[in-house]
Amino acid sequence: MNPINYNNRAFRAVQNTENGETSAETVFHYHQEGTILSAEYAGGKIVKGHLIGLVDEEGNINMRYHQVNSAGELMTGICQSKPEILENGKIRLHETWEWTSGNRSSGESIIEEI
């Protein structure tokens, strides 16, 4: 079993590249069963989103996501997240992502446990 369990944790975006859609208004609700991670998220430009991923023994997440934005577009992408444990015990995730829809651009974001 991996040292980090994301089950029932909530995260908020704190940093994103300009071509991303998450913002400080975006909240993610994570669920984990074994190595399978899922989440639903919404806020800011995102009306509704879901992700599914696999967590490795270091707590890294390999995920796929899809979301509907405020323009009514269905957007999809892939993301690799690397955890950092903060001094207060909360988790910060450093994310490298790429759209698999739209302009297929890539970027980086950081989300932190609330």
Rosetta blueprint (number, residue, H / E / L):
1 M L
2 N L
3 P L
4 I L
5 N L
6 Y L
7 N L
8 N L
9 R L
10 A E
11 F E
12 R E
13 A E
14 V E
15 Q E
16 N E
17 T L
18 E L
19 N L
20 G L
21 E L
22 T L
23 S L
24 A L
25 E L
26 T L
27 V E
28 F E
29 H E
30 Y E
31 H E
32 Q E
33 E E
34 G L
35 T L
36 I E
37 L E
38 S E
39 A E
40 E E
41 Y E
42 A E
43 G E
44 G L
45 K L
46 I E
47 V E
48 K E
49 G E
50 H E
51 L E
52 I E
53 G E
54 L E
55 V E
56 D L
57 E L
58 E L
59 G L
60 N L
61 I E
62 N E
63 M E
64 R E
65 Y E
66 H E
67 Q E
68 V E
69 N E
70 S L
71 A L
72 G L
73 E L
74 L E
75 M E
76 T E
77 G E
78 I E
79 C E
80 Q E
81 S E
82 K E
83 P E
84 E E
85 I E
86 L L
87 E L
88 N L
89 G L
90 K L
91 I E
92 R E
93 L E
94 H E
95 E E
96 T E
97 W E
98 E E
99 W E
100 T L
101 S L
102 G L
103 N L
104 R L
105 S L
106 S E
107 G E
108 E E
109 S E
110 I E
111 I E
112 E E
113 E E
114 I L
